[in-house]
């Protein structure tokens, strides 16, 4: 399963946001890979997510495998759509 996610919050993906993404992924029995350009990151690793360097407006591809991959991607879509709870 694969989806495209847009970073809409003002500060892009920073440490707090990366932690929320990783926390979301860890709740599910699956593996999620996030990628931008030719850089890939494990969705459960805050440090790897930060290496994506994703400011506002960035499109990120999320790919999930495993029994609950679809659920994880659905929750990630909600998280990105809500701008990670930031204003």
Long-range contacts (C-beta under 8 A, 24 or more apart in sequence): 1-63, 1-64, 1-65, 1-69, 1-70, 1-73, 2-61, 2-62, 2-63, 2-64, 3-61, 3-62, 3-73, 3-76, 3-77, 4-59, 4-60, 4-61, 4-62, 5-59, 5-60, 5-61, 5-62, 5-76, 5-77, 5-80, 6-57, 6-58, 6-59, 6-60, 6-80, 7-54, 7-55, 7-56, 7-57, 7-58, 7-59, 7-60, 7-80, 8-56, 8-57, 8-80, 8-81, 8-83, 9-56, 9-83, 9-84, 9-86, 10-56, 10-86, 11-56, 11-86, 12-54, 12-55, 12-56, 12-58, 13-49, 13-50, 13-52, 13-54, 13-55, 13-58, 14-50, 15-46, 15-50, 16-84, 17-84, 17-86, 18-46, 18-47, 18-49, 18-50, 19-46, 20-79, 20-84, 20-85, 21-49, 21-76, 21-79, 21-84, 22-46, 22-49, 24-72, 24-75, 24-76, 24-79, 25-72, 25-76, 27-72, 27-75, 28-66, 28-68, 28-69, 28-71, 28-72, 28-75, 29-66, 29-67, 29-68, 30-64, 30-65, 30-66, 30-67, 30-68, 30-69, 30-71, 30-72, 31-64, 31-65, 31-66, 31-69, 32-62, 32-63, 32-64, 32-69, 32-72, 32-73, 32-76, 33-62, 33-63, 33-64, 34-60, 34-61, 34-62, 35-60, 35-61, 35-63, 36-60, 36-61, 43-72, 43-76
